Amino acid sequence: MTNSNLMASLVAIAILLCAAFALQVNLSTGKNLHQDEFYSLERSNGFDKYNDWLAVYSGNTISAKKPPLQYWLNGINMKLGMPDLLALRFWSYISFLLLMITCGWFCYLITDRNPWASVSAMVLIGSSAVLVRLARSGLLDVGMSLLLMAALLFFRLAKDKPWAWIACGLMLGLGALQKAPVGFLFIGIILYILSKRKDEYYRWKELRKNSNFNKGFYLSIILFLSWPIIQTVKFGGNYFSIAFKREMIGRFSPIGDERITKVDFLKWTEWLWNDLFLISIALGIGVLLVLINRRWRDDNFLFALATIVVLIAVGFSLATGKIYSRYLAIFTPILIVIAVKVGSDLSQKWRPSLLVASLVLFTFSFSNVSNAIDHITAKDKVTLIADYASIIDEHVKENEKIVIDKSIMPFGAYGFYGIRTDQFYGYRLDNKRDIRRFKRFLRRQEMGSNLFGLTIKENQQAIEDIAETFTFEEIKEDIVIWRLHLTKAPEEEKKNK
């Protein structure tokens, strides 16, 4: 190992250790949770709660929305006695550190073994406040990002190391079990571009002659289809409609009615800027250079990665369903790999200059990253939400169905903190659209049904406007519980009001 390689390796280890130390603080005690993290708690606990590890539970009933991989891992942590909040965040924390290593290895591979490219990639990954916040959360996105980047890494490595096809297939299959089969789409795009660019090795007929490719291919398909098949056998064909049509295709479809304003068209650019500031400009320039400059455009694999970035940007721009800034987790690492490759090629005279540039850019994001690290200690949402669940359990009657006011209590929270194990429901009672959904829910209930809910006084009027037979009881401060005994449809009651 040359002195330069040794120095770069030591710096990489130091960066990884610094990240590991900074991100582990308060993992088991920070009580500020994103509302979707309560879903993760509920679903992770559901396997043991219902003694069923082949179904994901939400609202105390079967849910088809998300696959089980990280929930399984969280559930195992809980069963082994790990504190709930640490069990929730542990695998995201580990995934982030592995993502840094994966992106470093990736950049080392595509920059002709430039170790300073690896270190720079690790610094830039650590510059993303979005990724850092996800690393200290119970959300699925950083795990998804890790498996996606690992699949791309092993795909690139497989031409020289055929065993990597098996690893690539494993990462693709696990990615589908983690959140969504995005990796299959990305690998398919890369294969199409490489084959069209006359790279004979990547032609389908040639790949099928490779036994390692076949093993990886079949492994990925088995893992991908295993969960949908199990769910369909257990619960029927509605699984595909929810898990794929609604949660994936519907969310990113350019045709739909959820887009609120035209401003949302380029909302992702605002997210990227807020996340990385000046780094986002450098990343954008890197992609642009790959697309327009022959020096990099002739690199088939690099051009394919840039094409994927463009397609993701278009997908984000045209999506009419709900998308969130955390979705940058599948976007930012690819941008970083491309930019580091371009930067490495431009810094051949003194390779450490790439790290210097990355560190300078990191300083502009440091405050943002610091805030992301501190985020989990900013508020204590857990105690408040657990108190709400206790109030519900104290006052609800056995024959009453529970309706959660999602504007004050995340839906998944009652499934984790509540005592009841029968199905419950949830609507935002401060939202006109959700109130309309609540009315439709009431119309579907049998006459004679008894409903129970907890809300705040501010939302009481919206409930009173639905039907006259709601009864209210103030519990403490502005916390109100309501009851409804259905004797007629809400519309009929309002006609007589």
N, C-alpha and C positions, 0 to 999 in steps of 0.2 A: 504494500500500500504506500503510495506516495505521500509526502508531507501534506500536500493540498487535500488529498482524499481523507487522510487522518484528521486533519483540522475540521473539514466539513462534517465528518462523521461525529466528532465530538460536539460540534455546534448543534447538530441535529438532535443528538441525545439530550443536550442541555435544554433545547427548546421543548422537546417532548416532556421532559421532567417538569419544567416550569408550567407547562399547560396542565399536566396532570395534577400538580399541587394547587394551582389557582382554581381549577374547576371543581375540586373535591370539597372545597370549603362549604359547610352548611348543607351538604346534600341531604343529610338525614333530618335536618331541623328547619330548613327554610320552608315557611308555610304559605308562600304566595304561589298559588297554582293557577295556570290557565284553565279556563272552563273545560276544555277538551281533555285535560289531564285527569279530571274526575271520571270521564269515560274510561280512561286507561286504568284507573284504580278499580272501578266497578267491573270492567271486563276481565282484568287480571285476577281479581278475587273470585270471579264467578265460577271458574273451573272447580275450585275446591268447595265453594258454597253449594253448588248443585251436583258435586261429584261427577262431573261430566267434562272431560278434557277434549271432547270432539265437537264442541259447540261454543260459540261466543255469546254471552248473555249481556243484554242491556235493557234497562227498564224492567228487570226481573223476568225477561222473556228472551227467546232466541233472537239474535240479531245477525243479519247477513251483511252488514255494512263493511266490516273490516275482517281481514284474515288474522290468524292467531299467533304468528311467530313471537313477536315481542311480548304479547300478553301471556303466552306460555312461559317465556323466560321470567317475566315479572312474577307470575303465579308461583313458579318454582322458588324464587327468592322468598316470597311470602311464606310458603309452606316450610321453608328451611328456617324461618324465624327472623328474617331480616326486617328491620323497621320499615313500616309501610312506605314512607317517603323515599328512603334509600332504595328499597326494592323497586319503586316506581322509576327512579332516575338512573339506576346503576347501569343499565345496558345502553342508554343514550350516552352516558359519560364514556363508557368503554368504546362505543361506536365512534365517537368523535376522535378519540386518540388513535384508533385504528384508521380512521379516515385520513388523518394527518400522515400516517405512515404510508398508506396506500397511494395518496396523491404524490408524496415524495418519491416513492418507488416508481410510479408511473412516469414522472418527469425525468427521473434518472434514466429510464429505459428509452424514452423518445428523444433525449438530448445527447445521444451517444455517450451515456454514462458520465454525465457532468454532475458531480456530487453537490455542487453549489445550487444547481437547479432544484434538487431535492429539498435542500434547506429553505430555499426561497418559497417553494410551494407550501411548505409547512407554515412558514410565517404568514403567508397570504390567507391560508385556511383559518389561522388564528386571528386574522384581522376582521373576519366576518362576524358581526354582532348577532346576526340571525343564527348562524351555525353554533356560536358559543351559547346563546340562550337555549337552543334546542338541545345542546349537550347537557344542560342542567334541567331538563324537563322530562316528562313522561310521554312525550309525543313520539310518533313513529318515524319522523322525517329524516333525522340524522342517520338512523339505522338503514333507512331506504337509500340514502345517499351513499353510505359505505358499500352496500351490496352492489349498487349500480356501478360505482367507480371500480370496484374489485372485478366485476364482470368485464368492463372495458379494458382494464389492465391485463387480465388473463387472456382476453381475446387478442390483444396486441402481442403478448408474449408467446402465444401458441404457435406462431409460424416457426419460431426457433426452438421452442420447448413443447412438443406435442401433448405432453401430459396436462398442459394448461387448459386444453379444451375441456377436460373433465372438471377442472376448477371453475372454468367459466360457466359451464352448465349448472354447477352447484350454486354459484352466486345468482344466476338468473332465476333458478327455482326458488331459492330462499328469498329473493327480492319479491317474488309474487306472493309468497307466504307472509312477508313483512307488511306490505301495503298494497302494491299494485305491480302488474307485470310490465312496467315501463322499460326494463332492460331488454326484453324481447323486441320491443319496437326499435330501440336504439341500435341493437346489434343487427336487426334486419335492415335498417337504413344503411349502416356501414357496409354490410355484405353487398347490398345492391350497388352502392357507389363504387366499391372496390372491383366488383365484377364488371361493371360498365366501363371502368378505367383500364380494362384489359389485364388485370392482375389474375393470371391463370390459377394461382394457388387458391383463390377465394371463389372460384366458380363452384356452383352447387354440386355438379357431378364430380368434381375433383375432391371436394370436401367429404362427400359421402364415401369415398374410397379410404378415408382416414379412420381407422378403428377408434382412435381417441376422440375424434370429433363426434363419431356416432355415439360413443358412450356418454359424452357430455350432453349431446343433443337429447338423447332419450332420458337421461337423468333430469334435465331441465323440464321436459314435458311431463314426466311422472310427478315431480314436485309441484309444478304449476297446476296440474289437473286434480291432484289428490284431494285438496280441500273442497273445491267445487263439487266433485263427485260425491264425497262423503256428505256434504250438506244437502245435495239434491236427493240422495238416497234417504236421508233422515227426515227431511222437511219439505221436499217437493221442488218443483221447477221455479218457484218464485225467487229462489236464491239468485239466479242469473239476472233477473230483472232488476233486483236491488243492487247487487254487488258490482255488476258490470254496466248495465244500461244506465242506472241512475247515478251511482257513485263515481263512475269513470267517464263513460261516453257522454252522459248528460251534462256533467260538470264542465267539460271542455268543448262541448258542441258549439259551433258558431251560430246555431239556430236555437233560440230559447227565449224565455220571457223574464229572466232574473236580472239581466243587466239593468242597473238603475239609471246611470247617466253615461253620456258619451265619454266623460272624463276617464271612466274605468278602462277605456281602450288601451291606454299606455300606463296604467297604474303600476305595472311591474317595474317600469323604469324609475319611478319614484321610490319604490321599495329598494331597488338595487342601489340607488344613490344614497338613500338614508342608511343603508347597511354598510357600504364601503367607501362612500365619498370619492376622493380622487382615484382610489384604486379602481373604481368602476369604469372610469374613463380609460385607464391603462388597459383594462381587460377588453373593453370595447375596441380599442385601437388594435390590440392583438388579433382579435377575430377579423377585423376589417383587413388587416395586412395579409392574413391567410387567404382571404377571398379574392383580393385584387392583385397581389404580388406573386409572380410566377415562382419565385424562390421557394415560397411555402405552399402555394397552390398545387405544385407538382408532387408534394408529399401527400399521397392518396389518403392515408389514415388521418393525417392532420386536417385535410380538407373535409373529410367525412365528419370529424368532430365539429368543425366550424359549421357545417351544414346542419348538424343536430342542434347547435345553439340557435341558429336562425329559425329552425322549425319550432323549437321551444318558445322563442320570442313571439312567433306568429300565433302559436297555440294559446299563450297567455293573453295576447292582445284580443283574440277573437272569442275567447271563452265567455259564454253567457251564464254559466253556473257560478257558484261561489268558489273563488280561489283566494288564497291567503299568502302573505309574505313568506311564510315558512316553506312554501313550495320552491323558493329560491334554492333550497337544499339540493335539488336535482340539477340546478342550473349553474350556480356559482362554482363548484369544483371543476366542472368542464371548462368554464371560462378561464379559471386559474391555470389549468394544465396547458391550454392553448397559449396564453400570454407568457407563461414561463418558458415554453419552447421557443417562442419568437425572441424573448429577451435573452435566452441562452445563446441563440445564434448571433445575436447582435453584440454579445459581450465576450467574444472568444479571446480577445487580447488580454483581458484580465477577468477571469471568470468570477471571482468573489464580488465583482461590481454588481452582479445580479442580486446577491444577498443584501448589499448595501442599499440598493434601490428599494428592495422589498421592506427593509427595516425603516427607511425614511417614510415610505407610504404607510406603514403600520402606525407610525406616530400620529398620523391624521385620524386614525380610527381608534386610537387607544381609549379615549374617553367613552366612546360608544361601546367598546368591548367591556370596559370596566363596569358600565351601567348594566350591561347584559349579565355579567357575573353576579352583580349585587341584586339582580331582579328578584330572586327567590326569597330574599329577606325584606323586600320592600313593604309587604303587608302580611297580615295573618288572616288569610281567607279560610283556612282549614277550620279553625276554632269556631268562627261564625257559622260556617256551613254545617258543621257537625251539630251545633246548637239548634239550627233550624230543623235538622233531621230529628233531634230529640223532641222538639216541640210537636212535630207531626206525630211521632210515635206515642207521645203522652196524651194527645187529644183525639186522634183518629179512632173511630169505632170499627169493630170487626167487619161490619157489613158495608163499609164505605170504600169506594174506589178513590185512590189518591191521585190528585192532579197537581203537579209541581209548577210553580210560577218560575219559569226559566230566567226571568229578568232579575231575580234575586238569588236563585239557587240553581247551579248547574244541574242538568238533568241526571247525569250519572252519579251525582253525589248521594242521592238517597239510596240508590242501589248498593252503595258501599257502606254508608253510615247508618242507614235505616234498618229496623228490625224486620219489617214485613218482607215476605218473599213472593207475594202475588204481584201481578203486573201493575205498574203505575204509568202515568201519562204526563206529558209536559207541554206547556205553551207559554210564550212570552205575553204577559198580560199588560205590557206597556207598548205593544206593537199591533197596529190595526190589522195587518195581514194575519198575524197569529191569532188574534181575537176572532177573525172570520173562521179560521181553522178550528178554533175552540167551539164555535157555534155548530160547525158541521159535526164535530165530535159528539156534541150533546144530542144532535138529531139522530145519531146512530145508536144511542143508548136506549135500552129498554125502559118503558114506563115503569116507575117504581124503583128505579136505580137510585142509589145514594152516593153522592160525590162529596169529596172533602179536599180542601186546599189551604195553603198558607200563602199570604201575600203581604204587601204593605199598604197603608192607607191611601197612598198616592194612586194605587191601581184599583181601589175599591169601586170608584165610580164606573170604570169601564166594565166591571163585572155586574154591577147593579143594572146597567143599561141592557144587559142580555136578557134577564128575566127577573120577575118580581119576587120569586120565591127563594132567592138566596137569603141566608141568614148569616150574620157576621158577629164575631166576638173578638174584641181587642185583647191580646194576650199580654204584651208589654210594649211600651213606647209606641212605635207605629206599626208593630207586627199584628196582623189580623188573620184569623182563620175564618173560612167560610164553609158553609154546607149548602147542598142543594138536593132536595128530594124531587125527582122528576115525576110530575103527574100529567104534564102535557108538554108539547114542543115549545121551545123558547119563543118562536114567532107568534104562536097562539097567545101566549101570555102578554106579549108586547102590544098585540092588537087591542087588548082590553085595558091597557095601562092609561 
